[in-house]
Structure formats: structure tokens, C-alpha cells
Amino acid sequence: MLVTRVVGSCPGCQAVASFGNISISGHTLLRGCSHCTYSQRLLLPALSKEVLYLDQSFLSHAFRGELPDFVEVAKLISELAHAQLLVSPHSSIHETETHQWRHPQGQRLWDFIKQTSRGHQFEPDYDVRRVQISRGFDRFLSATTTPFSVASEDAIPSEINNWDDYHWIDVPHMPDNVELTRALKARSIEELVGIFPTWRTDTTTFEDDRRSELQAAARGYLQHYVKMTKRLAHGDFMAILDSPVDTVVVEGLMAYGADTLPTDQRLARVLAYFTSPYFTRGEQLAWHLCSQGSRKARPLRRPRKGESTAGRLFL
């Protein structure tokens, strides 16, 4: 067996300095001997890791600007992740933005993101939207009046509190078209700056703007679905494969009651949902929780003497 960390002599063959940790799976540590087949399995204690999202502003200050305070925090994050006390899952945004860099620190940044994520990723944003919209639809159909709740598993995989193994395999893949992404970002910035003069004289409130955005989102979901169904009706079955990912939002809602209700009634029900408070409350609560969380975030620090450092005790 390949011993990753030696902890002592083998209880089986008595070979000196040959027994130790082999690998970890879930909450089980496998120990074995490099000279014989003797092995042990130990159940590790449950973990409750702090989940940290690192935005591009922090990463830029730490790796592009190399500002001392941010560099120090980056080192602390690496230590806490290694000690199994913290995890910083990465997202598709991290990968896309990192590959946009024309900077010598780009590869070092990407290595940092992968190492502190410990192989964990946030669920794709389109999946989070689909799940939360479907949950809101369930509440709409049952006329539930209890407060809408945001579940952490919507965005964070359940295995995030498993113990991380010693080894991980990095499978690189071709990034998105870097130059196309860069050009689209530049165009988006130009368009955003272009609407500033109108925005400065606009008299709408924040709630008005949010309501307008939610209505636009609902229209977009419906338009994607209608376009896909029209293509299918004309025999274009590639629509199943190449339609926008948000097409599944309305497609999933239309599946409710498909065995008992005709299409027009199910569609009317979806339209009623998109204009109801059940569609907007989840979005508003998610925004509220994010804003409150950012205000109440606890500062990172190294564990004090006596505090749990689970990863160091076993690994």
C-alpha cells in the first residue's frame, strides 16, 4: 500500500515506520502498511466547514495588485482549507474570469482557486434558478403561506462537509473562447455606460427596477420555451439539444399535471405563477439574506489554542 503519512509501526507485521494513512473517503480514513496487507478503517468526526465565496475583486487585489493585506488573507484561506475548516468552492465565473487575464500571475491564481475549493463547485446558477423557481411553483399550487426559505443545498453540494482526500486529479479542459468572451464583456460595458445618462434622470425606485427585472426574466423564460416548442412542432428535433439552458425552467413547470391537465390550462397556470408574489418572494428573500450575510460576516482568523483543527489532528 502507498502510505501517504506514516504514523508508526505496523500492528500486523511489526515493521517500523511503515504504518499510516492511505486515503480518505467521505468520513472514513483508511490506514495500512507499506510492507504487508494489514489495514484499519477509522470513522472520522463530522465536519461543518465554513463556506466562503471569493469574488473577483478579492482575487484581483491578492494576485494582480499583490496588496499585502489581501496576500495575507489568501495565505490564511489556504491554511484553513488545508485544515478542513473552510472551503471556497469555485464557480464557472472564476474559471471564465481567470482565463481572461493577460497577467503572469494568472496560472498561480487558478492554482489557488482549485486548491482552496478542494474540488468543490457551486451549483451552476441556472440550476439554482430552476430549483428555486420550481419550489416557488409548488408553493403557488398549494397556496402555502409560510415564509419562503432558501436552502443551502440549492447552491452548495451536500458532500462539501466530507473529508478531503490527500490526492486529487486535475483534468484540464479547453476554456471558452477567450477572445470572444473578452469582446462580449467590452461590448456589455459600453452598453452599460451608454445608459447612464438615462439612468441618472430616471425616477423609478429600487423596487420598481426589481419588479421590471423579474418581469423581464419571466418573459425570457417563456420566450425560450415557446421558441423551442415551435421548432419541435416543425420537426427540428435539434431544439432539444441546442436550445438555451433556461428553456428547462418553463419546461419543468409545464410537466406539473401533464397527465391530467391539457396544455392550455397548464400554460395559463404558469403565466399566473409568474405574475404572483410566489415568483418574486424567493428572489427578494435570497437578496435579503445575501445582503444581511455580508454585513454580519465574521473575520477570518487562525484557530486559537484549544480550538478544533480537525484536519491537523488526523491528517
TAURTA-V147780 format. One record per backbone hydrogen bond with DSSP energy under -1.0 kcal/mol. NH is the residue of the N-H (numbers start at 1). CO is the residue of the C=O. If there is no record, write none. Layout:
# TAURTA-V147780
nh->NH co->CO
nh->NH co->CO
This chain:
# TAURTA-V147780
nh->4 co->21
nh->5 co->21
nh->7 co->19
nh->8 co->19
nh->10 co->15
nh->14 co->10
nh->19 co->8
nh->20 co->32
nh->21 co->5
nh->22 co->30
nh->23 co->30
nh->25 co->28
nh->28 co->25
nh->29 co->42
nh->30 co->23
nh->31 co->40
nh->32 co->20
nh->33 co->38
nh->34 co->18
nh->40 co->31
nh->42 co->29
nh->44 co->27
nh->50 co->85
nh->52 co->87
nh->59 co->55
nh->60 co->56
nh->61 co->57
nh->62 co->58
nh->63 co->59
nh->64 co->60
nh->65 co->60
nh->67 co->61
nh->71 co->67
nh->72 co->68
nh->73 co->69
nh->74 co->70
nh->75 co->71
nh->76 co->72
nh->77 co->73
nh->78 co->74
nh->79 co->75
nh->80 co->76
nh->81 co->77
nh->82 co->78
nh->83 co->79
nh->84 co->81
nh->85 co->80
nh->86 co->80
nh->87 co->50
nh->88 co->116
nh->90 co->120
nh->95 co->91
nh->96 co->92
nh->97 co->93
nh->98 co->94
nh->99 co->95
nh->101 co->98
nh->106 co->103
nh->109 co->105
nh->110 co->106
nh->111 co->107
nh->112 co->108
nh->113 co->109
nh->114 co->110
nh->115 co->111
nh->116 co->112
nh->117 co->113
nh->120 co->117
nh->122 co->90
nh->123 co->155
nh->128 co->124
nh->129 co->125
nh->130 co->126
nh->131 co->127
nh->132 co->128
nh->133 co->129
nh->134 co->130
nh->135 co->131
nh->136 co->132
nh->137 co->133
nh->138 co->134
nh->139 co->135
nh->140 co->136
nh->141 co->137
nh->142 co->138
nh->144 co->139
nh->154 co->151
nh->155 co->152
nh->156 co->152
nh->160 co->157
nh->162 co->159
nh->163 co->26
nh->181 co->177
nh->182 co->178
nh->183 co->179
nh->184 co->180
nh->185 co->181
nh->186 co->182
nh->187 co->183
nh->188 co->184
nh->189 co->185
nh->190 co->186
nh->191 co->187
nh->192 co->188
nh->193 co->189
nh->194 co->190
nh->196 co->193
nh->199 co->195
nh->200 co->196
nh->209 co->205
nh->210 co->206
nh->211 co->207
nh->212 co->208
nh->213 co->209
nh->214 co->210
nh->215 co->211
nh->216 co->212
nh->217 co->213
nh->218 co->214
nh->219 co->215
nh->220 co->216
nh->221 co->217
nh->222 co->218
nh->223 co->219
nh->224 co->220
nh->225 co->221
nh->226 co->222
nh->227 co->223
nh->228 co->224
nh->229 co->225
nh->230 co->226
nh->231 co->227
nh->232 co->228
nh->233 co->229
nh->234 co->230
nh->235 co->232
nh->236 co->231
nh->237 co->235
nh->239 co->236
nh->240 co->237
nh->241 co->238
nh->242 co->238
nh->243 co->239
nh->247 co->244
nh->248 co->245
nh->249 co->246
nh->251 co->247
nh->252 co->248
nh->253 co->249
nh->254 co->250
nh->256 co->253
nh->258 co->255
nh->260 co->257
nh->261 co->257
nh->266 co->262
nh->267 co->263
nh->268 co->264
nh->269 co->265
nh->270 co->266
nh->271 co->267
nh->272 co->268
nh->273 co->269
nh->274 co->270
nh->276 co->273
nh->279 co->276
nh->281 co->277
nh->284 co->280
nh->285 co->281
nh->286 co->282
nh->287 co->283
nh->288 co->284
nh->289 co->285
nh->290 co->286
nh->291 co->287
nh->292 co->288
nh->293 co->289
nh->294 co->290
nh->295 co->291
nh->296 co->292
nh->307 co->304
nh->311 co->83
nh->313 co->309
nh->314 co->310
nh->315 co->311
